[in-house]
Each structure stands twice: as structure tokens, then as C-alpha cells.
Amino acid sequence: MDKFRMLFQHFQSSSESVMNGVCLLLAAVTVKLYSSFDFNCPCLARYNALYGLGLLLTPPLALFLCGLLANRQSVVMVEEWRRPSGQRRKDPGVIRYMCSSVLQRALAAPLVWILLALLDGKCFVCAFSSNVDPEKFLDFANMTPSQVQLFLAKVPCKEDELVRDSPARKAVSRYLRCLSQAIGWSITLVLIIVAFLARCLRPCFDQTVFLQHRYWSNYVDLEQKLFDETCCEHARDFAHRCVLHFFASMQSEMRARGLRRDAASRDPKTPEVPEPPEGLDGGREKAHLRAVCSQEQVDHLLSTWYSSKPPLDLMASSGLWGGGLSHRAPMVAPSTRLSQHTDV
């Protein structure tokens, strides 16, 4: 159990590892889906191209959208792009880097499907059997144009009576499969060459801008994750204090109505409900959470986080955010951990 928890915390802290794992999982699911798919071409001149191209392109589109939905960084990228500038300027280079990273991972599964379909050749034969030039094959010399079109439409259906055991059907099917596999292997070779050049040539250029964009891309992702975790922590602590306050108030009300007279006569020194400790985990570590202690303060804090994120300068004056909630709750001392987090 401890090993599983450590593994989960590792993947939770490393969004890049999670996204790579999701990318591999989608690719594996793509291979499994294609291998289990029952391909049935309609073998009709009007619908062959629609069915073949639809099967070649529609599942990749669905897998691409699934890749975008599964990638948490896509949402972070859109939020960073659309957020108000506030106290922090927006860097278009960071947004472009995040967009490139999201697209690379989302395109993995669709490319796997397209390459599998091209190397298999069934979709290509179904989609383009009616567009083959009959003059390339001698077997069509004695057929009328209408018979040729009907015959070509039946090429994907090898069990059809019209084309069963026909050498012309085998020749057309073999021709289209070779063309489909040539396109598939060409795309594979191009992708491998591009990846090889990008990996080998990147160290030859200045890495400063790349490192900066990667750093701030990871920062934006981790900052939002830490903010969500801190909000959950505050909500848990706030709910705990509200429940204790409710029970304490109910105890006072019952005493005022005389509902605890019997218990009070037996034990005149009935203990009061203790107030919650200053920090659930000890000391001043939770003081920054306890400073926000009303619904209006929470709404104001969340609105301020969205509309005006703090500047990325740890040496910035703490007075920039000092007056936001001072009319409702005391501010935290600058030496606490909160001042370091909220200045980022």
C-alpha cells in the first residue's frame, strides 16, 4: 500500500509523466480497437468512399479530442491564455510551448490509427476502388463503362459473386494495398526523420528560451494544482470549524432552554466544547487559512486570484495584497509560510 501511495504521489507531482502514460495508454487502446474492429465495406459506388474515408479519419478525430480531454495541461493552457493580465504579464511563448506539448501528445493516438489503417489497406481499398484507372488493367478491355464501375465498386467484397475468384479483382486490390502501404510507410519514415532531427539538432542551438518556456509551463501547471490543493485544505478546515461552532451554539441554546437540567444537576461542572486548535497540523502553518473565515472573504479571495494573480517576484512588497481582507480578518505575519506562497 505504501509503494502504491508513493507511486501515485510521484505521478501526481509529475504531470509530464502522467500525460506520457495517458498518451501510451491511448495508443495501446487504439491498436486494440483497430484489431477488434469488424470492417465491412458497403461495396456500393456511392458509399464506398464515404465509408472508407470516414473510417480512416473519424476515429482519429475522436481519439484526438479524447487526448485533449485527458490532458490536464490543455485546460491550464486555455486558462492561462484567457486570464486577465492583472499583476502578472502573459508570455505568448509559454502558451505556444504548452500548446505544442498538448498537441504532440494528443496526436499520438490518431497517428497510430491512421498508420495502422494505411498499412492494413482495407480502408484505402474501400475508399478508392471506384477511382482506379481501368486502362491500367487488361481485364477490363471487354467491359462497358457501367460494368467497369460496378465491378470496381465490388472489389473490396471478395465474396461477392460478381468478383469471386476474379484475377482482375485481385490485381486491383493488390494495387491499392501496395499504394496504401507505400503511403503509410512514407508517413512513418517522415515522422521518424523529423523526430530524429528535432532530437539531434536541438542541442546545437541556444537552449535559453526553450528552458525558460519549459520552466514557466511547469510552473503554471504546478501553481494551479497547489492552489486547488490549498483551497481543498481550507474548505476542510473551514467546514470543521463551522461544524464545531454549530455544536457549541446548539449546546448554549439547549442550556438556555433548560434541556440539560438533569445533566447539570448531576455534574455542575459540565465541560464546555473546546474551541478548535489554532492549527490542525500545528502552529502558524495554518494561520493563513484561518485568516479567511467567512463566505465573503472566500469569494473575494477566489475572485482576486482569477482577475489579478500575484507577480512572480518573491521580493515584492507584501503590502500589495495586504489590504484585500484586512477589513474582515487580521493579516498574517510576513514570516509565515503563506507570505512566501502568495507572493509567487
JOGIGI-V151310 format. One record per residue. RES is the residue in one small letter. PHI is phi in radians with two decimals (* if undefined). OMEGA is omega in degrees with one decimal (999 if undefined). D_FIRST is the distance of its C-alpha to the first C-alpha in whole Angstrom. Layout:
res=RES phi=PHI omega=OMEGA d_first=D_FIRST
res=RES phi=PHI omega=OMEGA d_first=D_FIRST
This chain:
res=m phi=* omega=179.0 d_first=0
res=d phi=-1.14 omega=178.5 d_first=4
res=k phi=-1.14 omega=178.2 d_first=5
res=f phi=-1.13 omega=178.5 d_first=5
res=r phi=-1.13 omega=178.6 d_first=6
res=m phi=-1.12 omega=178.6 d_first=9
res=l phi=-1.14 omega=178.6 d_first=10
res=f phi=-1.13 omega=178.2 d_first=10
res=q phi=-1.14 omega=178.0 d_first=12
res=h phi=-1.12 omega=180.0 d_first=14
res=f phi=-1.21 omega=178.5 d_first=15
res=q phi=-1.21 omega=-179.7 d_first=16
res=s phi=-1.44 omega=-178.8 d_first=18
res=s phi=-2.08 omega=-179.0 d_first=20
res=s phi=-1.13 omega=179.5 d_first=22
res=e phi=-1.14 omega=177.2 d_first=24
res=s phi=-1.12 omega=179.0 d_first=21
res=v phi=-1.11 omega=-178.4 d_first=20
res=m phi=-1.17 omega=175.7 d_first=23
res=n phi=-1.11 omega=177.2 d_first=24
res=g phi=-1.13 omega=176.9 d_first=21
res=v phi=-1.11 omega=179.0 d_first=23
res=c phi=-1.09 omega=177.7 d_first=26
res=l phi=-1.13 omega=179.3 d_first=25
res=l phi=-1.12 omega=178.2 d_first=23
res=l phi=-1.12 omega=177.7 d_first=27
res=a phi=-1.12 omega=178.1 d_first=29
res=a phi=-1.13 omega=177.2 d_first=27
res=v phi=-1.12 omega=178.5 d_first=28
res=t phi=-1.08 omega=178.4 d_first=31
res=v phi=-1.06 omega=-179.6 d_first=32
res=k phi=-1.15 omega=179.4 d_first=31
res=l phi=-1.11 omega=-178.0 d_first=33
res=y phi=-1.19 omega=-178.9 d_first=36
res=s phi=-1.20 omega=-179.3 d_first=35
res=s phi=-1.68 omega=-176.9 d_first=35
res=f phi=-1.38 omega=179.4 d_first=38
res=d phi=-1.65 omega=-176.1 d_first=41
res=f phi=-1.52 omega=179.4 d_first=44
res=n phi=-2.36 omega=178.9 d_first=47
res=c phi=-1.28 omega=-179.3 d_first=50
res=p phi=-1.19 omega=179.4 d_first=53
res=c phi=1.03 omega=174.7 d_first=55
res=l phi=-2.19 omega=-173.1 d_first=58
res=a phi=-1.00 omega=-176.5 d_first=59
res=r phi=-1.36 omega=-170.1 d_first=58
res=y phi=-1.98 omega=-178.4 d_first=55
res=n phi=-1.07 omega=-178.2 d_first=54
res=a phi=-1.14 omega=-180.0 d_first=53
res=l phi=-1.10 omega=-179.4 d_first=51
res=y phi=-1.19 omega=-177.5 d_first=49
res=g phi=-1.13 omega=179.5 d_first=48
res=l phi=-1.22 omega=176.6 d_first=48
res=g phi=-1.11 omega=177.9 d_first=46
res=l phi=-1.24 omega=179.3 d_first=43
res=l phi=-1.38 omega=-171.2 d_first=43
res=l phi=-2.01 omega=-176.8 d_first=43
res=t phi=-1.20 omega=176.3 d_first=41
res=p phi=-1.03 omega=175.0 d_first=38
res=p phi=-1.05 omega=177.3 d_first=38
res=l phi=-1.12 omega=177.6 d_first=38
res=a phi=-1.12 omega=178.2 d_first=36
res=l phi=-1.16 omega=177.3 d_first=33
res=f phi=-1.12 omega=178.0 d_first=34
res=l phi=-1.14 omega=176.1 d_first=34
res=c phi=-1.10 omega=176.7 d_first=31
res=g phi=-1.11 omega=176.9 d_first=30
res=l phi=-1.18 omega=-179.7 d_first=31
res=l phi=-1.19 omega=-177.8 d_first=29
res=a phi=-1.34 omega=-177.2 d_first=26
res=n phi=-1.58 omega=-179.7 d_first=27
res=r phi=-1.10 omega=-176.4 d_first=26
res=q phi=-1.19 omega=177.3 d_first=29
res=s phi=-1.15 omega=177.1 d_first=31
res=v phi=-1.19 omega=178.4 d_first=31
res=v phi=-1.08 omega=179.4 d_first=31
res=m phi=-1.10 omega=179.8 d_first=34
res=v phi=-1.14 omega=177.8 d_first=36
res=e phi=-1.11 omega=178.6 d_first=36
res=e phi=-1.18 omega=-179.8 d_first=37
res=w phi=-1.25 omega=-173.9 d_first=40
res=r phi=-1.65 omega=-175.3 d_first=41
res=r phi=-1.20 omega=172.1 d_first=40
res=p phi=-1.15 omega=-177.0 d_first=43
res=s phi=-1.15 omega=178.8 d_first=44
res=g phi=1.05 omega=179.4 d_first=44
res=q phi=-1.53 omega=-175.8 d_first=44
res=r phi=-2.30 omega=-179.7 d_first=42
res=r phi=-1.30 omega=178.4 d_first=43
res=k phi=-1.69 omega=-179.6 d_first=42
res=d phi=-1.75 omega=178.9 d_first=42
res=p phi=-1.07 omega=178.9 d_first=43
res=g phi=-1.11 omega=178.0 d_first=41
res=v phi=-1.15 omega=179.3 d_first=38
res=i phi=-1.15 omega=177.0 d_first=38
res=r phi=-1.12 omega=178.3 d_first=40
res=y phi=-1.11 omega=179.1 d_first=37
res=m phi=-1.12 omega=178.3 d_first=34
res=c phi=-1.11 omega=178.6 d_first=36
res=s phi=-1.10 omega=179.5 d_first=37
res=s phi=-1.12 omega=179.9 d_first=33
res=v phi=-1.14 omega=-178.0 d_first=32
res=l phi=-1.17 omega=179.8 d_first=35
res=q phi=-1.06 omega=-179.4 d_first=34
res=r phi=-1.30 omega=-178.2 d_first=30
res=a phi=-1.26 omega=-177.9 d_first=32
res=l phi=-1.49 omega=-176.2 d_first=35
res=a phi=-1.12 omega=-178.2 d_first=33
res=a phi=-1.13 omega=176.2 d_first=32
res=p phi=-1.04 omega=178.4 d_first=36
res=l phi=-1.14 omega=177.2 d_first=37
res=v phi=-1.07 omega=179.4 d_first=35
res=w phi=-1.11 omega=-177.9 d_first=37
res=i phi=-1.09 omega=179.9 d_first=40
res=l phi=-1.16 omega=177.0 d_first=40
res=l phi=-1.09 omega=-179.5 d_first=39
res=a phi=-1.15 omega=180.0 d_first=42
res=l phi=-1.23 omega=179.7 d_first=44
res=l phi=-1.22 omega=176.3 d_first=44
res=d phi=-1.31 omega=172.1 d_first=44
res=g phi=1.56 omega=-176.1 d_first=47
res=k phi=-1.14 omega=179.7 d_first=47
res=c phi=-1.10 omega=-178.4 d_first=47
res=f phi=-1.17 omega=178.8 d_first=49
res=v phi=-1.11 omega=-179.7 d_first=52
res=c phi=-1.17 omega=-174.7 d_first=52
res=a phi=-1.30 omega=-170.6 d_first=52
res=f phi=-2.08 omega=179.7 d_first=55
res=s phi=-1.14 omega=-179.2 d_first=57
res=s phi=-1.37 omega=-177.8 d_first=60
res=n phi=-1.80 omega=179.4 d_first=60
res=v phi=-1.27 omega=177.5 d_first=61
res=d phi=-1.32 omega=-177.6 d_first=64
res=p phi=-1.12 omega=-177.3 d_first=66
res=e phi=-1.18 omega=178.5 d_first=69
res=k phi=-1.35 omega=-175.4 d_first=66
res=f phi=-2.22 omega=-176.4 d_first=67
res=l phi=-1.26 omega=-175.3 d_first=70
res=d phi=-1.21 omega=-177.9 d_first=69
res=f phi=-1.65 omega=-175.1 d_first=69
res=a phi=-1.16 omega=-176.0 d_first=73
res=n phi=-1.68 omega=-178.6 d_first=75
res=m phi=-1.85 omega=173.5 d_first=72
res=t phi=-1.36 omega=179.2 d_first=73
res=p phi=-0.98 omega=179.1 d_first=71
res=s phi=-1.15 omega=177.2 d_first=70
res=q phi=-1.16 omega=178.1 d_first=69
res=v phi=-1.11 omega=179.9 d_first=67
res=q phi=-1.11 omega=177.7 d_first=65
res=l phi=-1.15 omega=179.6 d_first=64
res=f phi=-1.13 omega=-179.1 d_first=63
res=l phi=-1.14 omega=178.2 d_first=61
res=a phi=-1.17 omega=-179.4 d_first=59
res=k phi=-1.57 omega=-177.1 d_first=59
res=v phi=-1.03 omega=-179.8 d_first=57
res=p phi=-1.15 omega=-177.7 d_first=54
res=c phi=-1.74 omega=-175.1 d_first=54
res=k phi=-1.23 omega=179.4 d_first=55
res=e phi=-1.59 omega=179.3 d_first=56
res=d phi=-1.19 omega=-176.7 d_first=58
res=e phi=-1.09 omega=-177.3 d_first=62
res=l phi=-1.18 omega=-174.1 d_first=63
res=v phi=-2.05 omega=-177.4 d_first=61
res=r phi=-1.13 omega=179.4 d_first=60
res=d phi=1.02 omega=179.5 d_first=61
res=s phi=-1.60 omega=176.7 d_first=63
res=p phi=-1.10 omega=179.1 d_first=63
res=a phi=-1.14 omega=178.6 d_first=63
res=r phi=-1.09 omega=178.9 d_first=60
res=k phi=-1.10 omega=-179.8 d_first=58
res=a phi=-1.19 omega=179.0 d_first=60
res=v phi=-1.15 omega=179.4 d_first=59
res=s phi=-1.10 omega=179.0 d_first=55
res=r phi=-1.12 omega=179.2 d_first=55
res=y phi=-1.09 omega=-179.2 d_first=57
res=l phi=-1.22 omega=177.3 d_first=54
res=r phi=-1.13 omega=177.7 d_first=51
res=c phi=-1.09 omega=178.2 d_first=52
res=l phi=-1.13 omega=178.7 d_first=53
res=s phi=-1.11 omega=179.8 d_first=49
res=q phi=-1.17 omega=176.9 d_first=48
res=a phi=-1.11 omega=177.7 d_first=50
res=i phi=-1.15 omega=179.9 d_first=49
res=g phi=-1.09 omega=179.2 d_first=45
res=w phi=-1.18 omega=177.2 d_first=45
res=s phi=-1.14 omega=177.3 d_first=47
res=i phi=-1.10 omega=178.2 d_first=44
res=t phi=-1.05 omega=179.8 d_first=42
res=l phi=-1.11 omega=179.0 d_first=44
res=v phi=-1.11 omega=179.3 d_first=45
res=l phi=-1.11 omega=179.3 d_first=41
res=i phi=-1.14 omega=179.5 d_first=40
res=i phi=-1.13 omega=179.2 d_first=43
res=v phi=-1.09 omega=178.8 d_first=42
res=a phi=-1.12 omega=179.4 d_first=39
res=f phi=-1.13 omega=-180.0 d_first=40
res=l phi=-1.15 omega=179.2 d_first=43
res=a phi=-1.11 omega=-179.0 d_first=41
res=r phi=-1.30 omega=-175.2 d_first=38
res=c phi=-1.48 omega=-175.8 d_first=41
res=l phi=-1.55 omega=-178.4 d_first=44
res=r phi=-1.06 omega=177.5 d_first=41
res=p phi=-1.15 omega=-179.3 d_first=41
res=c phi=-1.36 omega=-177.8 d_first=45
res=f phi=-1.96 omega=-179.9 d_first=45
res=d phi=-1.13 omega=-176.3 d_first=45
res=q phi=-1.67 omega=-173.7 d_first=41
res=t phi=-1.08 omega=-177.7 d_first=41
res=v phi=-1.13 omega=179.4 d_first=42
res=f phi=-1.09 omega=-179.9 d_first=39
res=l phi=-1.14 omega=178.3 d_first=36
res=q phi=-1.12 omega=-179.6 d_first=38
res=h phi=-1.13 omega=178.9 d_first=37
res=r phi=-1.17 omega=179.6 d_first=33
res=y phi=-1.08 omega=-175.8 d_first=33
res=w phi=-1.28 omega=173.1 d_first=34
res=s phi=-1.14 omega=176.1 d_first=32
res=n phi=-1.13 omega=-179.6 d_first=29
res=y phi=-1.11 omega=-178.8 d_first=30
res=v phi=-1.05 omega=179.5 d_first=31
res=d phi=-1.12 omega=-178.3 d_first=28
res=l phi=-1.20 omega=179.1 d_first=26
res=e phi=-1.09 omega=179.4 d_first=28
res=q phi=-1.14 omega=178.6 d_first=28
res=k phi=-1.14 omega=178.4 d_first=24
res=l phi=-1.14 omega=177.6 d_first=24
res=f phi=-1.12 omega=177.9 d_first=27
res=d phi=-1.10 omega=178.5 d_first=25
res=e phi=-1.13 omega=178.8 d_first=22
res=t phi=-1.18 omega=176.4 d_first=25
res=c phi=-1.11 omega=176.8 d_first=27
res=c phi=-1.10 omega=178.5 d_first=24
res=e phi=-1.11 omega=178.7 d_first=24
res=h phi=-1.15 omega=179.5 d_first=27
res=a phi=-1.08 omega=178.5 d_first=27
res=r phi=-1.14 omega=179.7 d_first=25
res=d phi=-1.17 omega=-179.7 d_first=27
res=f phi=-1.14 omega=177.7 d_first=30
res=a phi=-1.13 omega=178.6 d_first=29
res=h phi=-1.07 omega=-179.6 d_first=28
res=r phi=-1.20 omega=178.6 d_first=31
res=c phi=-1.14 omega=179.2 d_first=33
res=v phi=-1.15 omega=177.7 d_first=32
res=l phi=-1.10 omega=178.1 d_first=33
res=h phi=-1.12 omega=178.4 d_first=36
res=f phi=-1.11 omega=179.8 d_first=37
res=f phi=-1.15 omega=178.0 d_first=36
res=a phi=-1.14 omega=178.7 d_first=39
res=s phi=-1.17 omega=177.4 d_first=41
res=m phi=-1.14 omega=177.4 d_first=41
res=q phi=-1.13 omega=178.2 d_first=42
res=s phi=-1.13 omega=179.8 d_first=45
res=e phi=-1.17 omega=178.7 d_first=46
res=m phi=-1.16 omega=176.5 d_first=46
res=r phi=-1.13 omega=-178.6 d_first=48
res=a phi=-1.15 omega=-179.8 d_first=50
res=r phi=-1.56 omega=178.1 d_first=51
res=g phi=1.39 omega=-179.1 d_first=51
res=l phi=-1.33 omega=-178.5 d_first=48
res=r phi=-1.95 omega=-175.7 d_first=47
res=r phi=-1.15 omega=-178.2 d_first=50
res=d phi=-1.15 omega=-179.8 d_first=49
res=a phi=-1.15 omega=-179.5 d_first=46
res=a phi=-1.21 omega=178.6 d_first=48
res=s phi=-1.21 omega=178.4 d_first=51
res=r phi=-1.33 omega=-177.5 d_first=49
res=d phi=-2.37 omega=-176.3 d_first=47
res=p phi=-1.10 omega=-178.8 d_first=49
res=k phi=-1.81 omega=179.2 d_first=46
res=t phi=-1.21 omega=-176.7 d_first=43
res=p phi=-1.22 omega=175.4 d_first=41
res=e phi=-1.35 omega=175.2 d_first=40
res=v phi=-1.22 omega=-176.1 d_first=37
res=p phi=-1.18 omega=174.4 d_first=35
res=e phi=-1.25 omega=178.4 d_first=35
res=p phi=-1.10 omega=-179.6 d_first=32
res=p phi=-1.08 omega=-178.4 d_first=31
res=e phi=-1.09 omega=177.5 d_first=32
res=g phi=-2.55 omega=-179.6 d_first=28
res=l phi=-1.14 omega=179.3 d_first=25
res=d phi=-1.89 omega=173.5 d_first=24
res=g phi=1.89 omega=164.9 d_first=27
res=g phi=1.18 omega=-170.7 d_first=30
res=r phi=-1.53 omega=-179.7 d_first=32
res=e phi=-1.13 omega=-179.6 d_first=28
res=k phi=-1.78 omega=-177.4 d_first=29
res=a phi=-1.12 omega=179.6 d_first=32
res=h phi=-1.17 omega=176.4 d_first=33
res=l phi=-1.37 omega=-178.6 d_first=31
res=r phi=-1.31 omega=178.0 d_first=33
res=a phi=-1.19 omega=177.4 d_first=36
res=v phi=-1.70 omega=-167.8 d_first=36
res=c phi=-2.32 omega=175.1 d_first=36
res=s phi=-2.65 omega=-178.5 d_first=38
res=q phi=-1.13 omega=179.4 d_first=38
res=e phi=-1.13 omega=178.9 d_first=41
res=q phi=-1.17 omega=178.8 d_first=39
res=v phi=-1.12 omega=179.2 d_first=36
res=d phi=-1.10 omega=178.9 d_first=38
res=h phi=-1.16 omega=179.1 d_first=40
res=l phi=-1.13 omega=-179.2 d_first=37
res=l phi=-1.16 omega=178.0 d_first=36
res=s phi=-1.14 omega=179.2 d_first=39
res=t phi=-1.18 omega=179.1 d_first=40
res=w phi=-1.10 omega=-179.3 d_first=37
res=y phi=-1.32 omega=-171.7 d_first=38
res=s phi=-1.46 omega=-175.2 d_first=41
res=s phi=-2.64 omega=178.9 d_first=41
res=k phi=-1.18 omega=-176.5 d_first=38
res=p phi=-1.16 omega=179.3 d_first=39
res=p phi=-1.20 omega=179.9 d_first=40
res=l phi=-1.51 omega=-178.2 d_first=38
res=d phi=-2.64 omega=-179.7 d_first=40
res=l phi=-1.18 omega=179.7 d_first=38
res=m phi=-1.57 omega=179.7 d_first=42
res=a phi=-1.14 omega=-177.4 d_first=43
res=s phi=-1.17 omega=178.1 d_first=45
res=s phi=-1.24 omega=178.4 d_first=42
res=g phi=-1.22 omega=179.2 d_first=45
res=l phi=-1.08 omega=-179.8 d_first=45
res=w phi=-1.99 omega=-173.7 d_first=42
res=g phi=-1.22 omega=-173.2 d_first=44
res=g phi=-1.64 omega=-173.2 d_first=46
res=g phi=-1.16 omega=-175.2 d_first=44
res=l phi=-2.17 omega=-172.4 d_first=42
res=s phi=-1.21 omega=-179.6 d_first=45
res=h phi=-1.38 omega=-179.5 d_first=47
res=r phi=-2.10 omega=-175.2 d_first=44
res=a phi=-2.59 omega=177.8 d_first=42
res=p phi=-1.17 omega=179.1 d_first=42
res=m phi=-1.40 omega=-178.1 d_first=41
res=v phi=-1.53 omega=177.8 d_first=38
res=a phi=-1.12 omega=-176.9 d_first=39
res=p phi=-1.10 omega=-176.3 d_first=39
res=s phi=-1.41 omega=-179.8 d_first=37
res=t phi=-1.32 omega=-177.2 d_first=34
res=r phi=-1.20 omega=-176.4 d_first=31
res=l phi=-1.08 omega=-177.7 d_first=32
res=s phi=-1.05 omega=177.7 d_first=35
res=q phi=-1.28 omega=-176.7 d_first=34
res=h phi=-1.36 omega=-174.9 d_first=31
res=t phi=-1.33 omega=176.8 d_first=34
res=d phi=-1.37 omega=-176.5 d_first=37
res=v phi=-1.30 omega=999 d_first=35
